[in-house]
Amino acid sequence: MKENEISAILEKQRALFASGVTLERDYRALALDSLYDAVKEREGDIAAALYADLGKPEGEAYMCETGLLLNNIRCLRRHLGGLMRPKRVRTGLAQFPGHGELRRVPYGTALIMSPWNYPLLLTLEPLAAALAAGNTAVVKPSAYSPATSSVIAGLLGSVFTEDYVCCVTGGREENTALLGQRWDKIFFTGGTKVGREVLRSAAENLTSVTLELGGKSPVIVYDTADIGLAARRIVYGKFLNCGQTCVAPDYVLCDKKVSAALVEELRRETAAQYPDALSDPTYGRMVTRKHFERVRALIDPEKVVCGGGCDEGALRIEPTVMAGVSLDDAVMGEEIFGPVLPILTYEELDEAVAMVESRPRPLALYLFTRSRENKRRVLSRCRFGGGCVNDTIMHLTTDALPFGGMGASGMGAYHGRWGFEEFSHLEGILHRGGAMDPDMRYRPCTDKKLGMIRKILK
């Protein structure tokens, strides 16, 4: 799609928003209902597309994308009235007589740019939040997941007119054209490098931006942990979608006293969950050859304790665990975003905390321990987007918690009501009457008036 075509669509969306129809509760409710029904009707097409793009099996596609999306839309629809309702707040004596009101108002025209690793969920979940909040929207799915992008474009085109919701497919040329427009809100999910470019483009128009990025998310395992359970849940979270998950455990920091036991349990769990990954039709693949080669180059054969094999033709890398890793190894120099799990050790918990804090803020952090004191120390001293205690990645699956990054891993948060809030501006309104109008605030200022003001504002 050319820049002038994108500009024309944006002008139509501005006109629709200016008409006020997207502000109506019934209009928003119908949009959410229509989106939900369209996704339900196309479950089969969605599953086929996700398998074509990433090799995702049907069960994983539903559990990690379609099912989570439908649940989120239901949540927004169920709570829409309460989310839209202005909230009355008490004000002080200085504003008497009067009361305050908090209102959530939509930004206007929103641009949603999504990645390839969870192409359905990370495109349509932000869209649902944008529509619930009363915006119009243009979505731009990734060019690296063309089958899913095609399904998304067809789905949205069958439900919405382009002056309300439009899907723009394509690659860098379309991305550049979109970022050259003036938007009221930009929501970007992807890598840190491109996130910086999005932020620079948004700065030209002082556009509000949400960035959902990535980073090296650590797992801290303390000697009080249930090692068997920790290994099982680390293997699940790490190798899901072949490690191509923004909150996948990127590396493990393990108490040296239990490191041998953890490595053995990780080896056992990997073999149990992925007994023959390279020939397993339910095990996915790297999205591109470039990505395959990059991840394969991070594997040090001398430190592999399980896995390490590859299928170049199928772009598959075995679930791989590496032990005896140091901060100087290549695997610790960048976000892995693949099925390779390095294990590092520490002597004292403070050492692990210092290591996490010395690096850019991660999108997620995971801690395995039975000790309340260990939990308190780590959670109070480490800064990160979100995470779990005694589990991995499951914090993403609930609408009761916000999801978002911090520092290099992003800004802003969504899921459930936080998505509604992310796509709306919080307006504070003071309502006053004219029955009383004390003259203390008006000129001329006297000592008596100042004394009264001091008493009220003390």
C-alpha positions as CSV (number, residue, x, y, z in Angstrom):
1,M,0.0,0.0,0.0
2,K,1.4,3.4,-1.0
3,E,1.8,6.4,1.3
4,N,-1.0,8.4,-0.3
5,E,-3.4,5.4,0.1
6,I,-2.5,5.2,3.8
7,S,-2.9,8.9,4.2
8,A,-6.4,8.7,2.6
9,I,-7.4,5.9,5.0
10,L,-6.2,7.9,8.0
11,E,-8.2,10.9,6.9
12,K,-11.3,8.7,6.7
13,Q,-10.6,7.4,10.2
14,R,-10.2,10.9,11.6
15,A,-13.5,11.9,10.1
16,L,-15.3,8.9,11.6
17,F,-13.8,9.6,15.0
18,A,-14.8,13.3,14.7
19,S,-18.4,12.2,14.1
20,G,-18.5,10.8,17.7
21,V,-19.9,7.4,16.9
22,T,-17.0,5.5,18.3
23,L,-17.6,7.1,21.7
24,E,-21.0,5.4,22.0
25,R,-21.1,2.4,24.3
26,D,-23.2,0.3,21.9
27,Y,-20.8,1.0,19.0
28,R,-17.9,-0.2,21.0
29,A,-19.8,-3.3,22.3
30,L,-20.8,-4.2,18.8
31,A,-17.2,-3.9,17.6
32,L,-16.0,-6.3,20.3
33,D,-18.8,-8.8,19.7
34,S,-18.1,-8.7,16.0
35,L,-14.4,-9.2,16.5
36,Y,-15.0,-12.1,18.9
37,D,-17.4,-13.9,16.5
38,A,-15.1,-13.4,13.5
39,V,-12.2,-15.0,15.4
40,K,-14.4,-17.9,16.6
41,E,-15.6,-18.5,13.0
42,R,-12.1,-18.7,11.7
43,E,-10.4,-20.8,14.3
44,G,-9.5,-23.4,11.7
45,D,-8.0,-20.9,9.3
46,I,-6.0,-19.3,12.1
47,A,-4.6,-22.6,13.2
48,A,-3.6,-23.5,9.6
49,A,-1.9,-20.1,9.2
50,L,0.0,-20.3,12.4
51,Y,1.3,-23.7,11.4
52,A,2.3,-22.5,8.0
53,D,4.2,-19.5,9.4
54,L,5.8,-21.0,12.5
55,G,5.0,-24.7,12.7
56,K,2.7,-24.2,15.7
57,P,0.5,-27.2,16.4
58,E,-3.2,-26.7,16.8
59,G,-3.2,-27.1,20.6
60,E,-0.4,-24.6,21.1
61,A,-2.0,-22.1,18.7
62,Y,-5.3,-22.2,20.6
63,M,-3.7,-22.2,24.1
64,C,-1.2,-19.4,23.4
65,E,-3.0,-17.2,20.8
66,T,-6.6,-17.8,19.8
67,G,-7.9,-18.8,23.3
68,L,-6.1,-16.0,25.1
69,L,-7.4,-13.5,22.5
70,L,-11.0,-14.7,22.9
71,N,-10.7,-14.5,26.7
72,N,-9.4,-11.0,26.5
73,I,-12.2,-9.8,24.2
74,R,-14.7,-11.3,26.6
75,C,-13.1,-9.6,29.5
76,L,-13.3,-6.2,27.8
77,R,-16.8,-6.7,26.7
78,R,-18.0,-7.8,30.2
79,H,-16.4,-4.8,31.9
80,L,-17.0,-2.2,29.1
81,G,-19.6,-0.3,31.0
82,G,-17.6,0.0,34.1
83,L,-14.4,0.9,32.2
84,M,-16.2,3.7,30.4
85,R,-18.1,5.1,33.4
86,P,-16.7,8.3,34.9
87,K,-15.5,8.0,38.5
88,R,-16.4,10.6,41.1
89,V,-13.6,11.6,43.5
90,R,-13.5,13.7,46.6
91,T,-11.8,17.0,46.5
92,G,-10.5,19.2,49.3
93,L,-11.8,22.2,51.2
94,A,-10.1,24.6,48.7
95,Q,-12.5,23.3,46.0
96,F,-15.6,23.5,48.1
97,P,-18.4,23.4,47.0
98,G,-17.5,21.0,44.2
99,H,-16.4,17.5,43.3
100,G,-13.9,15.9,41.0
101,E,-14.4,13.4,38.1
102,L,-12.1,11.0,36.3
103,R,-12.9,10.3,32.7
104,R,-11.2,8.0,30.2
105,V,-11.3,9.5,26.8
106,P,-10.0,7.8,23.6
107,Y,-6.9,9.2,21.9
108,G,-8.4,9.1,18.4
109,T,-6.5,7.3,15.6
110,A,-4.3,4.4,16.7
111,L,-1.5,2.6,14.9
112,I,-0.8,-1.0,16.1
113,M,2.3,-2.6,14.8
114,S,2.8,-6.3,15.7
115,P,5.5,-9.0,15.5
116,W,5.7,-12.4,13.9
117,N,6.1,-14.7,16.9
118,Y,2.5,-14.5,18.2
119,P,1.1,-12.8,15.2
120,L,-2.6,-13.2,15.9
121,L,-2.6,-12.5,19.7
122,L,-0.2,-9.5,19.5
123,T,-2.2,-7.9,16.7
124,L,-5.8,-8.4,17.7
125,E,-5.5,-8.1,21.5
126,P,-4.2,-4.5,21.3
127,L,-6.9,-3.8,18.7
128,A,-9.6,-5.0,21.0
129,A,-8.4,-2.7,23.7
130,A,-8.2,0.2,21.2
131,L,-11.8,-0.3,20.1
132,A,-13.1,-0.8,23.6
133,A,-11.5,2.6,24.5
134,G,-13.3,4.3,21.5
135,N,-10.5,4.7,19.0
136,T,-10.3,4.0,15.3
137,A,-7.3,1.8,14.3
138,V,-4.9,0.7,11.6
139,V,-3.1,-2.5,12.3
140,K,0.2,-3.6,10.6
141,P,1.1,-7.3,11.1
142,S,4.5,-8.6,10.4
143,A,5.7,-9.5,7.0
144,Y,7.5,-12.5,8.5
145,S,4.2,-14.2,9.2
146,P,2.4,-13.8,5.8
147,A,-0.2,-16.6,6.2
148,T,-1.4,-15.2,9.5
149,S,-1.3,-11.6,8.2
150,S,-3.5,-12.6,5.3
151,V,-6.0,-14.2,7.7
152,I,-6.0,-11.1,9.9
153,A,-6.5,-8.8,6.8
154,G,-9.4,-10.9,5.6
155,L,-11.0,-11.2,9.0
156,L,-10.9,-7.5,9.7
157,G,-12.0,-6.6,6.2
158,S,-15.1,-8.8,6.6
159,V,-16.1,-7.2,9.9
160,F,-15.1,-3.5,9.7
161,T,-15.1,-0.7,7.2
162,E,-11.6,0.8,6.6
163,D,-12.7,4.2,8.1
164,Y,-12.9,2.3,11.4
165,V,-10.4,-0.5,11.3
166,C,-7.9,-1.2,8.5
167,C,-5.2,-3.8,8.1
168,V,-2.1,-2.8,6.1
169,T,0.1,-5.6,5.0
170,G,3.6,-5.4,3.6
171,G,7.2,-4.8,4.7
172,R,9.6,-2.0,5.4
173,E,8.1,0.3,2.8
174,E,4.7,0.2,4.4
175,N,6.2,0.5,7.9
176,T,8.0,3.7,6.8
177,A,4.9,5.1,5.2
178,L,2.9,4.4,8.4
179,L,5.4,5.9,10.7
180,G,5.5,9.0,8.5
181,Q,1.9,9.8,9.4
182,R,0.6,11.8,12.4
183,W,-1.1,9.4,14.8
184,D,-2.8,10.0,18.1
185,K,-1.5,6.7,19.6
186,I,1.1,4.2,18.5
187,F,1.3,0.7,20.0
188,F,4.4,-1.3,18.9
189,T,5.4,-4.8,19.8
190,G,8.8,-6.0,18.6
191,G,12.5,-5.6,19.0
192,T,14.4,-2.9,20.8
193,K,16.2,-1.6,17.7
194,V,13.0,-1.0,15.7
195,G,11.3,0.2,19.0
196,R,13.8,3.1,19.0
197,E,12.9,4.0,15.5
198,V,9.2,4.0,16.3
199,L,9.9,6.3,19.3
200,R,11.9,8.7,17.1
201,S,9.1,8.9,14.6
202,A,6.5,9.4,17.2
203,A,8.6,12.2,18.8
204,E,8.1,14.3,15.6
205,N,4.4,14.7,16.5
206,L,4.7,14.1,20.3
207,T,2.6,11.1,19.8
208,S,1.8,8.9,22.8
209,V,3.6,5.5,22.4
210,T,3.4,2.1,24.0
211,L,6.4,-0.1,23.4
212,E,6.4,-3.8,24.2
213,L,9.9,-4.9,23.5
214,G,12.1,-7.8,24.9
215,G,15.4,-8.4,26.6
216,K,17.2,-11.2,28.4
217,S,14.7,-12.3,31.0
218,P,16.5,-14.2,33.9
219,V,15.4,-17.1,36.0
220,I,16.9,-17.2,39.5
221,V,16.9,-20.6,41.2
222,Y,17.7,-20.6,44.9
223,D,18.7,-23.7,46.9
224,T,15.3,-23.7,48.7
225,A,13.5,-24.3,45.4
226,D,11.6,-27.4,44.4
227,I,14.2,-28.4,41.7
228,G,12.1,-30.8,39.9
229,L,9.2,-28.4,39.6
230,A,11.5,-25.6,38.6
231,A,13.0,-27.6,35.8
232,R,9.6,-28.7,34.5
233,R,8.3,-25.1,34.3
234,I,11.5,-23.6,33.0
235,V,11.6,-26.2,30.1
236,Y,7.9,-25.4,29.3
237,G,8.4,-21.6,29.3
238,K,11.8,-21.7,27.5
239,F,11.0,-24.0,24.6
240,L,7.4,-22.9,23.9
241,N,7.2,-21.7,20.3
242,C,10.9,-22.8,19.9
243,G,12.0,-20.1,22.4
244,Q,10.6,-17.4,20.2
245,T,8.6,-15.7,23.0
246,C,9.4,-12.2,24.3
247,V,9.1,-13.4,27.9
248,A,10.8,-16.7,27.5
249,P,13.4,-17.5,30.2
250,D,16.6,-16.3,28.5
251,Y,19.1,-17.6,31.0
252,V,19.2,-19.3,34.4
253,L,21.1,-18.0,37.5
254,C,21.3,-21.0,39.8
255,D,22.6,-21.3,43.3
256,K,25.8,-23.3,43.0
257,K,24.8,-25.7,45.7
258,V,21.9,-27.1,43.5
259,S,23.3,-26.4,40.0
260,A,24.2,-30.0,39.3
261,A,20.8,-31.2,40.4
262,L,19.0,-28.5,38.3
263,V,21.1,-29.4,35.2
264,E,20.2,-33.1,35.6
265,E,16.5,-32.3,36.0
266,L,16.5,-29.9,33.0
267,R,18.1,-32.7,31.0
268,R,15.4,-35.2,32.1
269,E,12.5,-32.8,31.6
270,T,13.7,-31.8,28.1
271,A,13.9,-35.4,27.1
272,A,10.4,-36.0,28.6
273,Q,8.8,-33.0,26.9
274,Y,10.7,-33.1,23.6
275,P,11.8,-36.7,23.1
276,D,12.5,-36.3,19.4
277,A,12.1,-32.7,18.6
278,L,13.7,-32.6,15.1
279,S,11.2,-35.1,13.8
280,D,8.2,-34.1,15.9
281,P,5.5,-32.4,13.7
282,T,4.2,-30.6,16.8
283,Y,7.6,-28.9,17.5
284,G,7.9,-25.6,15.6
285,R,10.8,-23.9,13.8
286,M,12.8,-20.8,13.5
287,V,10.9,-18.1,11.5
288,T,13.6,-17.5,8.9
289,R,17.0,-18.9,7.9
290,K,18.7,-15.8,9.2
291,H,17.2,-16.3,12.6
292,F,18.1,-20.0,12.4
293,E,21.8,-19.2,11.7
294,R,22.0,-16.5,14.4
295,V,20.6,-18.8,17.1
296,R,22.7,-21.8,16.0
297,A,25.9,-19.7,16.2
298,L,25.2,-19.1,19.9
299,I,25.5,-22.8,20.8
300,D,28.9,-23.8,22.2
301,P,29.2,-27.6,21.7
302,E,31.6,-27.9,24.6
303,K,29.0,-26.6,27.0
304,V,26.0,-28.4,25.7
305,V,24.5,-30.9,28.2
306,C,21.5,-31.8,26.1
307,G,20.3,-31.0,22.6
308,G,22.4,-29.0,20.2
309,G,21.3,-30.7,17.1
310,C,19.8,-28.9,14.0
311,D,17.8,-29.6,10.9
312,E,18.9,-27.0,8.4
313,G,16.2,-27.9,5.8
314,A,13.4,-27.6,8.3
315,L,15.0,-24.6,10.2
316,R,14.8,-26.6,13.4
317,I,17.1,-26.4,16.4
318,E,16.8,-29.0,19.2
319,P,15.8,-27.7,22.7
320,T,19.3,-27.1,24.0
321,V,20.7,-26.6,27.5
322,M,24.2,-25.3,28.1
323,A,26.0,-25.4,31.5
324,G,29.2,-23.8,32.8
325,V,28.3,-20.6,30.9
326,S,29.9,-17.2,31.8
327,L,28.9,-13.7,31.0
328,D,31.7,-13.6,28.3
329,D,30.0,-16.3,26.2
330,A,28.3,-15.3,23.0
331,V,25.0,-16.6,24.2
332,M,24.9,-14.0,27.0
333,G,25.6,-11.1,24.6
334,E,22.1,-10.7,23.1
335,E,18.5,-11.9,23.6
336,I,18.5,-15.5,22.4
337,F,15.0,-15.7,21.0
338,G,15.4,-19.4,20.3
339,P,15.5,-22.8,22.0
340,V,18.9,-22.4,23.8
341,L,19.1,-22.2,27.6
342,P,22.4,-21.2,29.2
343,I,22.9,-21.9,32.9
344,L,25.1,-19.7,35.1
345,T,25.8,-20.1,38.8
346,Y,26.2,-17.8,41.8
347,E,27.5,-18.2,45.4
348,E,25.1,-15.8,47.2
349,L,21.7,-14.4,46.3
350,D,23.1,-10.8,46.4
351,E,25.5,-11.8,43.5
352,A,22.5,-12.9,41.4
353,V,20.6,-9.7,42.1
354,A,23.6,-7.6,41.3
355,M,24.0,-9.5,38.0
356,V,20.4,-8.8,37.0
357,E,20.6,-5.2,38.0
358,S,23.8,-4.6,36.0
359,R,22.0,-5.4,32.8
360,P,19.3,-3.5,30.9
361,R,15.8,-3.9,32.5
362,P,14.3,-7.3,31.4
363,L,10.8,-7.7,30.3
364,A,10.3,-10.6,32.8
365,L,12.0,-12.1,35.8
366,Y,11.3,-15.5,37.3
367,L,12.3,-16.7,40.8
368,F,12.1,-20.2,42.2
369,T,12.3,-20.4,46.0
370,R,10.4,-21.6,49.0
371,S,11.8,-18.7,51.1
372,R,9.6,-15.6,51.7
373,E,12.8,-13.7,52.6
374,N,14.4,-14.6,49.3
375,K,11.3,-13.6,47.4
376,R,11.2,-10.2,49.3
377,R,14.9,-9.5,48.5
378,V,14.7,-10.3,44.8
379,L,11.3,-8.6,44.1
380,S,12.3,-5.4,46.1
381,R,15.7,-5.0,44.5
382,C,15.4,-6.1,40.9
383,R,13.6,-3.9,38.4
384,F,11.8,-5.6,35.5
385,G,8.5,-5.6,33.6
386,G,6.6,-8.4,35.3
387,G,7.1,-12.1,36.1
388,C,6.4,-15.1,38.3
389,V,7.5,-16.7,41.5
390,N,7.8,-20.5,41.1
391,D,6.6,-20.5,37.5
392,T,7.5,-19.0,34.1
393,I,5.5,-16.9,31.5
394,M,2.1,-17.6,33.1
395,H,1.7,-14.0,34.3
396,L,0.7,-13.3,30.6
397,T,-2.3,-15.5,30.7
398,T,-4.4,-13.5,33.2
399,D,-6.3,-10.3,32.6
400,A,-6.0,-9.5,36.3
401,L,-2.4,-8.4,35.9
402,P,-0.9,-5.7,33.6
403,F,1.8,-6.7,31.1
404,G,4.5,-4.4,30.0
405,G,8.1,-3.6,30.0
406,M,10.5,-1.2,31.8
407,G,13.4,0.8,30.5
408,A,15.0,-1.1,27.5
409,S,12.1,-3.7,27.6
410,G,9.4,-1.1,26.9
411,M,7.0,1.4,28.3
412,G,3.3,1.2,29.1
413,A,1.2,-1.9,29.9
414,Y,-1.9,-3.7,28.7
415,H,-4.1,-6.8,29.2
416,G,-7.7,-6.5,30.6
417,R,-8.5,-3.0,32.0
418,W,-4.9,-1.9,31.5
419,G,-5.3,-2.2,27.8
420,F,-8.4,0.0,27.9
421,E,-6.4,2.5,30.0
422,E,-3.4,2.4,27.6
423,F,-5.5,3.4,24.7
424,S,-7.2,6.3,26.5
425,H,-6.3,9.5,28.2
426,L,-7.2,10.0,31.9
427,E,-9.0,13.3,32.1
428,G,-9.5,15.1,35.4
429,I,-12.5,17.4,35.7
430,L,-13.5,19.7,38.6
431,H,-17.2,20.4,38.7
432,R,-18.2,23.5,40.7
433,G,-21.3,25.5,41.2
434,G,-21.8,29.3,41.9
435,A,-23.7,29.2,45.2
436,M,-20.6,30.1,47.1
437,D,-17.7,32.1,45.9
438,P,-15.3,33.1,48.8
439,D,-13.2,36.1,47.8
440,M,-9.9,34.9,49.4
441,R,-8.4,33.8,46.1
442,Y,-9.2,37.1,44.4
443,R,-7.1,40.3,44.4
444,P,-6.3,42.3,46.3
445,C,-4.3,39.9,48.5
446,T,-4.4,40.8,52.2
447,D,-2.9,39.3,55.3
448,K,-6.3,38.1,56.4
449,K,-6.9,36.3,53.1
450,L,-3.4,34.8,53.2
451,G,-4.0,33.5,56.7
452,M,-7.2,31.8,55.6
453,I,-5.4,30.3,52.6
454,R,-2.7,28.9,54.9
455,K,-5.2,27.2,57.1
456,I,-7.0,25.6,54.1
457,L,-3.8,24.4,52.4
458,K,-1.8,23.3,55.4
